[in-house]
Amino acid sequence: MTGLRVLRFFAASLILVSLLGIWLNAVRSAPSTQQDRSPAEEYQAEKLARLRRQQYVSGTVLDGSRENRFEEERLRQDRQRQRLKWLQEQGIEFVSQPLNTDVGDIAVIQDDGTLVAPPNPFDLNRRTVLFMPVLGGGYDVTVVPVTFDSDVGVKLTGFRGSADPNDDGFVEVRFNDGFTFPFYGQNYARMFVGTDGHITFTRGEVVQPSVTGLLRTPRVAAFWHDLNPGRVSSSPSSGVFFKQLFDRVVVTYQNVPSFTTGRLLTFQVSLFSSGLIDISYSRVLDRTALVGISPGRTTEQHLVDFSQPPTRTLTGLIYEDFRAIAEVAVFSVPSVFYRTHGDDYDFIYVWTDFPYDLGNAFAFYSGVRNDIQGIGQPLFNRTASFGSAGRLQGLLVLNDVVSAYPSLPTTRFLGLNSSLSILGQEQGHRWLSFIRYPGPDPGILLGRQQAHWSFFLNIESTSAFSSPGAPRSSSNEGNVWIDNGDGTFTTPPDLWIDGYSPLDQYLIGVRAAEEVPDTFVIENPQTNISREAAPRAGVTVRGTRKNITIGEIIQANGVRIPSVETSQKEWRAAFVLVARAGFPPSQETLNKLNLFRTSWEAYFNQALDGRGRLSTELVK
């Protein structure tokens, strides 16, 4: 009898496992599950895709601004300089320089400690940070053992600001009984409590944690990190709480999950009528966050180490940037490269052989110079800041070639992308996708960050990559849409991302305007999928077809200058590999990067239908 029960148990287990496998495959393959999500579910899915590196490639802009991305990296460079100054004050000298060595057509820069900053994990758990206002302006900073008020008050609700405001949102809290909080010379009778561990005073904001964000508006960043109070919205003892006493207001984040790690965090902010700010960390085990106070727009910026508080009064932005992995001052890489190479390159591609913080991006493009009109970008020239005498056009920051990319550059791994189409997107950002459209919705062609093609734009690549049997959308996102003729539109089930469309080629400068065929965008789509979504295969939406002509694009953006007759059609890029001090790259890493280099050169030239050429060989 016992043996029979065992057999029945195993048989039942096999059936259950089989059914579970069938169900999982059905969930993975059914496109309708993506279309039936609520707005909040769609928002969560998009965030998870970014976190898990499942769909999204580029972080060319930060919170909708290319200037913010540029400024964030410049501030990262400044932080590294300040770190080096601290070390030198402690007697640590960097007398050597980064070691530059060319291995074939790969330029290797072995850092000496001046380019790469080590991790700076959060170290204030069970501590309280006090910001004490000083007569005449500024704050003194003190760190003491944790003090925590266990009476947290009432739970805050009514968050707004995103499709899932209980995850990423804010709520306005007005103070009672004439209470005001003095902050950087202003008295505030209200505040906006953000779900992500920060408080603002002039307006509520839903923006990702960044130093440029600290400089946007007056803010107390208690533990500015991607938190998710929505996961504990049904718990009466977990979430974001508020209470007001006669001399202070108190905001408590109690057992709030981190979106990135799932850990439960508890910390508290007390704002006193005297201007004193008390930030107490009862249980915070996540390692990454921004902590500090900011008056908003200011030129005074003080990066501090709160575990060794500054001994002098500080004004302006006072903050510490906690992170779990290393930072690279990527804006300093070109100047180091130019010590042993000429100013012979239009683009510099920065790679590493170790993980580092790219600021919420898998990879990104930073523009150095633009002298082209009619592509939706302003004219600018920052070449001197990068050590170039005027030729450098852009910097492509491409992550860790060892762990972030598959062994073969053609393997699909990031949504519908391969490593080559990722390079296509970042290189494409030199020219794409920033154009406007005439009419009431000038951004109708654009999607994520207003720097990629809209999810609802039909932007099929040229026949160099795309065909009816193997459809391909532009490397800069968008989709291939099939008009079903009944008010619905479908993306092919076998869709991938590769190459450039005729419109892309026009903006790059290798195709004449009259060679760009009409396309269309779906207006008023009846779906919870955002225009900012990454391309997806096998999706059907209902909407209205709006035809798009090149004449309309020129009407909104002006004629491309220089025109196709005189535009640049040959470019040179340098592949630069940054390695840590004392850790030269392995031959296996160099071989992989060289395979990427040669494959990318051929891919890009094919993507332009042979109308242009990119060389990745180093000038000897």
N, C-alpha and C positions, 0 to 999 in steps of 0.2 A: 504493500500500500504506500509505503514511504517513497519507494522508487517511482511509482506511478505519479505521485504528487510532484516529484522533482521534474519528471518528464513534462507534465502539464505546465509547470512553472516556466520551464525553458521554452516550451512551445508558445506560451502566451507572451513571453518576453520577446521572442523572435518576431511574432506578429506585431507587437507594439512598436518595436524598433523599425520594422518595415513600414508601418503606417506613418510613423514619425518622419522617416526619410522621404516618403511620398509627399507628406504635407509640407515639409521644408522645401522640397523641390518645386512644389506648386506655388508656394509663397514667393520663392526667388524668381520664378518665371512669369508670374502673372502681372502684367503691366497695370491692370486695373487697381491693384492695391495702392499704387502711387497716386492714382487719380482720385481715389475715394477718401483720401486723408482730409481731415479738417485743416483749417489754416494753421492752428497751433501744432498739429501733428506734422504738417508739411514743414513748418519752421524748425521743429525739433530734428526732423530727418535731414534737413539741409545742414544744420549745425553739426550733427553727428558725422555727416559725410566729410565736412571740413576737418573735424577733429581726427577722424580715422584715416584721413588722406585717401578717401574713396573716390572723390569726384573732382575736387577743385585744385587748380594748379596755382594761379598767379595771385600775388598780393601787390600788384603794381601800384595800387592806391590804398590809402588807409582811411577808412570812414569816408569814402567818397571823394578824397582829395589826393591828387598826385603830389601836391606841395607838402601835405602831411607825411606822406611816405618819405619824401626827400628829407624833411626836417627830422623825422624819427631816426633815420640812419645817420644824419649829421650829429644828432644828440648822442647817439651810440658812440660815434667817433670821439666826441668830447668827453664822454664818460671814461673811455679808455685812456685818454690823455690825462685826465684827473687821477685815475687809478695809478698810472705810472708815476705821477708826481707824488702821490702818497707813499709809494714804495721807495722812491728816491729819498724822501724825507726820513724814511726809516733806515736808510743806509744801503738800500738795494739798488745797484746801478746796472743799467743796460748799456754796457760799453760796446758790445758787438752790434751788428746790424743783421736784419733778416738775410738769410743765405739764399741767393738766387742761383738756380741751376737750370739749364735747359736740358731736357731729356727728349731728344727728337724734337717734335713740335709741341711739346708740353713745357710750359714755363713753371718750374717748381719754386715756390717761395717757402723756405723752412723758417718759421717764425722764431724769434728770439724772446718772445714774451711781450712784444710791443703791439702786435696785431690781435692776439687772441687773449681774451680775459676769461679766467676760470669761472665755474659756476659760483653763484652767490645765493645759497638756499636760505629761506626764511628762518630766522634764529631768535624770534621774539616770543615764542610760546611761553606762557606763564610769566609774561612781563607786561608792564604798563608804560606807554610812552606819553609823556606830558609835554604839551606845547604851551608855554607860559608867556602871555603877551607882556611886552616891555614898554614902559612909558616912552613915548617918542617914536614908537614903531618897531616892528620886528618881534621875534620870538626866541626865548631860551628853551632848549630841549633837554629833558631829563628822562631817564629810564629807571624805573623802580620795580620791585616785585609786584606781581599782579594784584590788582584790587578789582573786585567784581561785585556788582549789585545783583543779587539773586532775584529780586523783585523786578521783573522785566516789563511789567505793564500790560498793555493790550496789544493783540496781534494786528498788524497792519494788513489791510486788504485794499482792493480797488486800484491795483497797479495798472499802468497803461504805457504805451510807447512802442509796442511791437506786436506781431501776430500772436506771440505767446508772452504776454506781459508779466505773468507770474514767474517766468524764467528770466527774461530780459525786459525790465520795465522800471518805472518809478511811480511814487505816489507823493502828492503834495501834502505837507503837514503844516498847518498854521498854529502859531503859538497862542496861548491864552493869557489873560490877565496882564496885558501890556508887556509881557516878557519879550526881550530882544537879545539877540546874540551878536556881539561885536566881532567882526572878522576883517582883518586888514583895513581898518578904518571905516568900515561900513556896518550899520546896524540892520540886522535882518529879523523880521517878524514871522518868517516862514522858512521852510527848507523842503527840498525834494529828496526823498530817501530812495536810493537806487537798490535794486535787487542784487547788484554785483558788488556790494560792500563799499559804496561810496555815497557821499552826500553833497548835493550842490545847492546853490542859494538863489541864483537868478533865473534858472530854468531847469526843467528836468531833461535828462539826456539818456539815450541808449547808445553808447559807443563802446568799442572794445578798449580794454586797458592799454594806455600808451602814454608816453611822456608828452606827446603833442596834445593828447586829451587833457592832461593835467593843466596845460597852458590855455585851454579853451575858455574856461569859466571858473569862478571861485569854487573850490572843491576841498572836501576832506576825504582823502582816500584812506579809509581805515584798513581795509584789506581788499584792494581793487583787483578783482579776479573774476573769472566766469563762474558765478554761483548759480544754483537752480532751486530757489525756494519753492517753485511750483511742485517739486517732487514731494514736499511735505505739507502741501496746502491743506490737507485734511486733518493734520495733527494739531491739537490745541496747544501743545507745548513746544512745537518746532516751527521756525519761520522767522520773520522780522517783526520786532516788537517796539513799542514806543510808550514812554511815559514822561510827564512833565512834573517837576517839583518846583518849589518857590525859587530856587537858585540855578536850576539847570534843566535841560531836556536830555533824555537818554534814549539811544537807539541800540537795540540788541539783536544781533544775528545769532540765533540759538539753534544748534543742530541743523544748520543749513548745509545741504550737500554741495560739494564742488562738482561742477559740470564735467570737468576733465578727469577727476579721479574717483568721484563718488564719496570721498571722505566727508564726515560731518564736522562742520566748523562752528565754533562758538566764540564770538568776540563782541565787544561793546564800545560804543562811542558816547561820551558825555560832553555836552557843550554847555559851559557855564555862562551866566550873565556877566561875569567878570572878563570873559574872553578866553578863559582857560579851556584847553581841549585835552581830554583824557581818553586814550585809546587803550583798551585792556584786552589781552588775548588769553582767554581761559583754556581753549583747546583748539589749536590751529596746527595741523600736521602737514598741510600742503606747503610746498616749497616755493611757489611762484606767485608773485603779486607786486603791485605798486603800493607803497605806504608813504603818506606824507600829506602836506597841506599846500594849497596854491591860491594866490589871489586872482588867478586867471592870466590874462596877457601880461607878461613881464619879461624883462631881459635879465633879471637876477634869478639865477638858477643854482641851487646848492644841492649837489649829490652828497649824501652823508652816509655814515655807518652808524645806525641807531644803537648797535651794541657798544659803540664807543662814541657817545654823543659829543657833538661839537661844544667847545668851551666858550664860544663867543656867540653873541646875539646875531641871528640871521634874519634877513628880509627876503621877500620874493618867494619863489618856489623852494620848498624844503622837502626832500624825498629820498627814499632808497628804493632801488630796483632789485627785487629779489627774483632769482631765476634758478632753475634746476640744472641747466646745461650752460655750456660756454657761450660767449659772445665773440663775434669777429667784427672788427672795425673795417667793414668791407670798403668804405669810402677811402681808406688809407692804402688799399691794395694797389691801385694804379700808380700812385707816387713811388711805391717801392718797386713796382715792375719797371717803371721808367728809369730807375738807376742803372739798369743793365740792358735796356731796350730803347729803341727810338720811338718817337711819336708817329708810328706808322700804322696805327690801327683805328678802325672805326668803332670797334666794340671790344670790350674786355669781358670774358666769361670767367667768373670767379667760382671755383669749386673747392671743396675741402675733402679730406679723407677721414673726417670725424663729425659727429653731430654737433650742431650749434643752433642758437636762437635766431630764427629769421623773422621774428615779429609776426606770428600768426599767418605765415605764408609757407607754401611748399617751395616756391621760388618767386623771384620778382625781377622786374626790369626797372632801372632808374635812369631816366633821361638826363643826359649831360648837355646836349645841344640840340636845338631844332631850328632849322632855317627854311623849313618847307611850309608854304601857305596852302590852305584849302584842305587840310586833313583834320581839322578840329582841335589842333594844338596851338598854344601861343608860341611866339618866337622867343627863344632864350639861349643863353650861352654861359655855361658854368665850367667850361673846360679848365680854366686856370685853377679852380678849386681842386681839381683832380690831378694836377701836374701836367696836363696836356697843353701844348701851345695852340691848340685850336682844332685838331682833327677829331678827337674822341667824341662820339655821338651818344654812347650809352654804355651802361654797366648791367650785365646780366648776372644775377646772384642765384646760383643753381643748386645749392644744398650739398649734402654729403654724397659723393659718387659711390661710396662703398655700401652704405646701408640704405640710402633712400631710393636707389634705382636698381632694377633687375640687372642680371648679368648681360642680357642682350638688349640693345636699344630698341628693338622692334616688339618686345613683349608688352602686352596691354596690362596696365596695373593701376591706373588712377582714373576711375570712371571709364570713359571710352578712349583714353589716351595711351600712347606709348611714350617712351623717353624722347623719341624724335619729335612727336607732335607737341610735347611739353616745350622743347627747345623752339619749335615753330611758334608757339604762343608767346614766349618771352621775347624772341627776336621780332615777332610781329608787332609787339607793343611799341617798337620804334615808330611805327606809322598807324597802328590800329589799337583800339577801336574807339574813337572819340568823336566821330562826326555827328552833327545835328541834322534834324529834319524840319522842313518848314511846316508850320501849322500849330495847333493848340498843344500838341505833345512833342516837343522838339527832341526828347530822348527816346522816342518810340523804337528806334533801331538798336538801342543799347540795353545791356543787362547789368550783370554784376559789377558794382562799383562804378557804373557808367564808363567802363573801360573794356568791356567785352560785348560781343554781340548778344542781342536779346534772345532768350529761349524761343521766342515766337517768330524770329526772323528766319526766312528761308535763305541760307547762305552756303549753298553747296560748293565744294571745291571744283576746280577745273578738271578736265579729263585726264590730267597727269596723274591723279589719284582716284577720282570718283568715276563710277560708271553705274548703269542701272543694276548690274549684278553685284556691285560692291560700293554702295553709297558712302560718301565721306563729307562731313561738314568741315567748315573752316577750323584751323588750329586755334582761332580766337573765339571759339564757342559758337553759339547759335545752333541751328539744326538743319537737317534736310527734311522738308515738309512735303508730303503728298496731299494735294487738294483732291478730296474724295468727291467733290461736286455736289455735295448735299449739305454744305455748311459745316462739315467736319474735316479735320486735317490730321494726318497720321505720320509719325516718323517711322522709317523702315526698321524692321526687327533686327537687321544685320548692320545697323549704322555704326560707324567708327569715326574718329576725328583724325584728319590728315590734310595737310596741304593748305593752299590758299584759294579763295574764290576769285572770280573776275573782279569784283569790287575791291577785294584786298589788293590784288595786283595793280589796280588803278591807283590806290592810295600809296602803295609802295613806290610807284612810278615806272612800272614796266609795261603798262597796258594803257592804250588810249581810251578816252571817255566813250567814244563811239563803239568801242569793242565790249562795253559792259552791258550785258542784257538786263532787261527788267527782272525784278524779283518781287517778293511780297512779304508782308508781315501780317500776323493774325491780330486783328483788333478785337477788343472786348472778349477775350478768351474766357469761356465758362469752365474754369478750373481753379483749384487752389494752388496750382503750381505758379511760382513767381516768374516774372521775366528775367530775374537774376539767377534762375536755376541753371545748372550745368546741363549739357546735352544729354538726352535720354533716348534710348531705342524703344520702339514699340509703344509709343504713347499716342493716344487719340484725344483731341480736344475739339470743342465746338466754338466757332467764332466767325468773324467777318474778315474776308480777304481784303487787304489794302495793298494795291500794287505800288511798287517803289521804282522810280526811274532815276537814272544817273543825273538827268537834268534837274530833278528836285534836290538831289544831294549837292550838286554844284550851286544851286540857288541858295541853299542854306549855309554852305561853307565856303563858297567862292571857288574859283578855278584853281586847280593844283598848280603851284609855281614852285620849282620849275616843272614844265610839262614833260610828257613822256619823251619828247624829242631831245631834251637836254638834261634829263634827270640822271642821277647817279645810278649805275647798274652794276658796278663792281665794288665789293666791300671786302675788308680784311678784318678778321677777328682773331684774338689771342686767347687760347685756353690756358688759364692760370690755376694751378693747384696749390692751395695754402695748406701746409702741414704744420703740426705742432712742434714746438721747440724740442729737439732731441729725438723726434720720431719721424725719420725720413719715410716717404711713401714706399710701399712694397712694389715689386715689379708687377705683381698681379694687378694692383690698383692702376699703375701707369698703363698697362696693357688694356685694361677696361676703358680708361678714359681716352686712350688713343683710338680704340674702336668706336667710341661715341663720336669722337672728333671727325674721323673720316666718313662715318655713316651720316653724320649731320650735314657735312659739306655737300655730299651727294644728294641728300634729301632736300635741302633748301634749294639747290639749283634746279632740281626736278619740280619742286613746288612752284617755281617761277616759270615753268614751261620752257626753260632754257633762255629766258629773256634777260636774265641777270645771273651774277655769279658771286658767291661768297668763298673766299679763301681763308683757311684756318692754319696756314703754314706760318711759322715764325720767320721774320725777316732776318736773314743771316748777315 
